[in-house]
Amino acid sequence: MPEESHIYKPRKTEDMSDRAFRLGEGKISGYLSCSLGILSFLAVLCYQFPAYLTTADLRAVYDAKILQVALMITLWSSLGFALLTFILSKHRRLGAIGVVFSLLAFSLGGYTIPVRGVESNTLSLGLDWLILTLIASVMIFTFLEKIIPKYREQAILRPEWQLDLFYFCFNHLLIAVLLLISNYFVVTVFGWAASSQLQAWVQSLPVVVQVVILIVCADFVLYWSHRFFHENPGLWKIHAVHHSVEHMDWLAGSRNHIVQTIVDRSIAMLPLYLLGADKAALDIYVTFAAFQAVLVHANIGIPFGPLKYLVVTPLYHHWHHSSDKPAIDSNYAVHLPLFDRLFGTYHMPSQHWPQEYGTTKRLPRTFLGQLFYPFKRSQ
């Protein structure tokens, strides 16, 4: 259907008042107690088994002793919020979960465990990475979604948030394995293409120029990979898992089939490896890419002005997730709208947002159901 003939209608968000947080009900304190208790317990495990549960590169960045102070505050806060939950007499189960995990954390040593050095372990589980990114994401994006939301009626605990939280945790815990696979793939398959002359030339450029080159080159390969997953029926069933999200927020981008995640990480690694940019440029690009990947899925109504025509924004990527006919198979770019414009897949009516999200054919709503969905014969 041509865009000109399509009638754009506003999205109607279903009533989520029963999912909202309200003062005095014990729901806020209950979830705080539960989440802080669980996170504290996981943090204590990181201190107890650093070689197996933490990433050496990340441990080199943060101060584990300072974080022990944060752990102390978190543990006692979990117990305090649990007490408040019990006083309010509602959602006591959440408070009880917080107490159980906090006590388990204390029994394992709590915030008094001696900080140990971490030796590099190829297959360590990135539990510290999961904890820190989850806390940072919740603090930044939940705040933004509440003060400048696109869909104000959408609750923080919108439908299927538990499924997407599981995806978030699952993918972050596999970071070491994913890096190992992607590095092996790139070096083994494309090692012959690496040019020391090209890498030396790239490294001679100013860091900001290197970052721009990384963004453009990574976006080019990711554009075609993304488009191929859409236009190949067999691969679409894998990518459809990501598109099965029907309520967009910062957590929605985490829903990815494991095959998709491995392919995306490997494809993104290819230009970074071949270009051989400075570490400073790589760090800036990785930080930019990680932040943008979460931002573009978020329930944020920032207009962005002319910037929305230069970089991928929530409006742009929300249209990619739309099941409205004019938007299907459009906006494949990850970082810049450039390649969608060049190759005829650009769609962004600047005065409208999608009416519907998700796939035209509804997928299973469980992790295992979605894991095996691509390998089942079509009915």
C-alpha angles and dihedrals in degrees: 000000000000114000092236093061096045118103109219113215128191118255116255110212113207120243109280098168091121089059096050125112114241130180116253098024097094092236095109094047091042095055091043091052093046096046096042091047093051094044091049091051091050091048091053089053088054090054092046097047106023096156092059104031106035134063115239094215092053093045087057089060104048129053108242092197093055090048089055087065088052088049091054091052091046094051096050091042090055090054091045093052089047090056090050090050092053091049091052087051095220133101089013091158090066090050091048091053089051091051093048094051093042091052090047088052091051091048090056093053103280114208094341098075111123112251110245131197118255124228118206111268116186095209101035116143110245096227094143089052090052094050096047096044092046093052093045093047094049093048096046105035101033087053092050093045091054099046099038107019125164092209106033092182092061111103124224088239093049121167114300095010089134091058092051092045088055089052089049092053095041094052094044094049089054094053094112093048092046092050091049092051095044094047091049091049095048097044095042098044102031103023089107090062096058111113121198090200092055093046092049090051092049091049090052091062124089112273093245090055090049090053092052091050091050092050094049096044094044091048091052095056093039091051093057094041090051092047092048091055089053098046099042109077095211094049092042090068088060094046092043088075089069091047094050090085109112099184117051121218138129091285095052094079090064092071102100133140111245091241089053091049093051093048094046093049092048094047092047090049093055100076091038090056097044096046093048095204123184118280090246091057092046092051092050092048094047091049091048093047094047093049094045093048090060096037097055092057094046126113091243125138100198107144093212090199116219089349090079089070092053104043135025109267134178092270091052096047095040087063088055088057094046122112090205106123100241091053100050112116096007140115098036095162118111102196110010134024087224099102094042088057093046095048100038101252099110119127123164120136095193095208096052140060125201121282095207137025131197136048124315088235112049115236128212111286099222131080094241092043090054092042093060098031096093092054097052121097114252114256 
